[in-house]
Amino acid sequence: MLSPDELYDRAWKLVEPRFVKAREEVVSQYRQLAGTGRTSREMGEIIPAAFQGRVEKLVVARDVHVWGIYRPDRAAVEPREESAVGSEDLLDLAAIQTLLNGGSVYTIEPDALPDKASMIALFRY
């Protein structure tokens, strides 16, 4: 009988290529659609769009934290230098809201993200 870790390793070997291909396609679409209004690398644009259900696909930098506060009443993002009372990881927040609104989320090594961004998004509209 396989341990949970062994089962995970075997399963991941089967599905990883699909996830990698899908993520690469999102990055390619981002590059193709750049400048059309259908993409963004700006946190102040992506997070409100994620709350509104406009983010179709989101790619976030793996193992990176961007601390801050999101004020939904003003759709305002306030980055912070470090974690503090009331702040949260804005990359996680964007990912959670994207998933809650039916979008897809991918992670990638930070140096593989286009435009030296911490996240990129493709918008539904």
C-alpha positions in Angstrom: 0.0 0.0 0.0 1.2 3.5 -0.9 1.8 6.2 1.7 0.0 9.5 1.1 3.4 11.1 0.1 4.1 8.3 -2.4 0.6 8.5 -3.8 1.0 12.3 -4.2 4.3 11.9 -6.0 2.9 9.4 -8.4 -0.2 11.5 -9.1 1.7 14.7 -9.5 4.0 13.2 -12.1 0.9 12.4 -14.2 -0.9 15.8 -13.9 2.1 18.2 -13.7 2.6 18.5 -17.4 -1.0 19.6 -17.9 -0.6 22.4 -15.2 2.7 23.5 -16.7 1.2 23.7 -20.2 -1.9 25.6 -19.0 0.3 28.1 -17.1 2.6 28.6 -20.1 -0.5 29.3 -22.3 -1.7 32.0 -19.8 1.7 33.7 -19.9 1.6 33.6 -23.7 -1.9 35.0 -23.8 -0.8 37.8 -21.5 2.0 38.7 -23.8 -0.3 38.6 -26.9 -3.1 40.7 -25.3 -0.8 43.2 -23.5 -1.9 46.8 -24.3 -5.5 45.8 -25.2 -7.0 46.4 -21.7 -7.6 42.7 -21.2 -4.5 42.2 -19.1 -2.8 43.8 -16.1 0.3 43.5 -13.9 -0.9 46.2 -11.6 -2.1 45.1 -8.1 -4.3 48.1 -7.8 -6.2 47.0 -10.9 -6.1 43.3 -10.4 -7.4 43.0 -6.9 -10.6 45.1 -7.4 -11.2 43.2 -10.7 -10.8 39.9 -8.8 -13.5 41.0 -6.3 -15.7 42.0 -9.2 -15.3 38.6 -10.9 -13.5 40.1 -13.9 -10.3 38.0 -13.5 -10.4 35.0 -15.7 -6.8 33.8 -15.2 -4.3 34.9 -12.6 -0.6 34.0 -12.3 1.2 34.8 -9.1 4.8 34.6 -8.1 5.5 31.5 -6.0 6.8 32.0 -2.4 6.5 35.8 -2.7 4.5 37.9 -0.2 3.2 41.4 -0.9 1.6 42.8 2.3 -1.1 45.4 2.4 -4.7 46.3 2.9 -7.5 46.2 0.4 -10.4 48.6 1.0 -13.3 47.3 -1.0 -15.5 50.4 -0.3 -13.0 52.5 -2.3 -11.5 49.7 -4.4 -8.1 50.9 -3.0 -5.0 48.8 -2.5 -2.6 50.0 0.1 0.7 48.1 0.0 2.8 47.8 3.2 6.5 47.2 3.7 5.8 44.2 6.0 3.1 42.2 7.6 1.3 44.3 10.3 -1.9 44.1 12.2 -4.8 44.3 9.7 -2.7 43.6 6.6 -2.7 40.5 4.5 -0.8 39.0 1.6 -2.3 40.7 -1.4 -1.2 37.9 -3.8 -3.2 35.4 -1.7 -6.1 37.8 -1.6 -6.2 38.1 -5.4 -5.9 34.4 -5.8 -8.7 33.6 -3.3 -11.1 36.1 -4.9 -10.2 34.9 -8.4 -11.1 31.3 -7.4 -14.2 32.3 -5.5 -15.4 34.0 -8.7 -14.7 31.0 -11.0 -11.3 32.1 -12.4 -8.1 30.0 -12.6 -5.0 30.6 -10.6 -1.4 29.5 -11.4 1.9 29.9 -9.6 5.2 30.4 -11.2 8.8 31.2 -10.2 9.1 35.0 -9.7 11.8 35.4 -12.4 9.5 33.7 -15.0 6.7 36.3 -14.7 6.6 38.8 -17.5 7.3 42.5 -16.8 9.0 41.8 -13.5 5.6 41.7 -11.9 4.5 39.8 -8.8 1.3 38.8 -10.5 -0.4 39.1 -13.9 -4.0 38.8 -14.9 -6.2 38.1 -17.9 -9.6 39.8 -17.6 -12.9 38.3 -18.8 -13.9 41.8 -20.1 
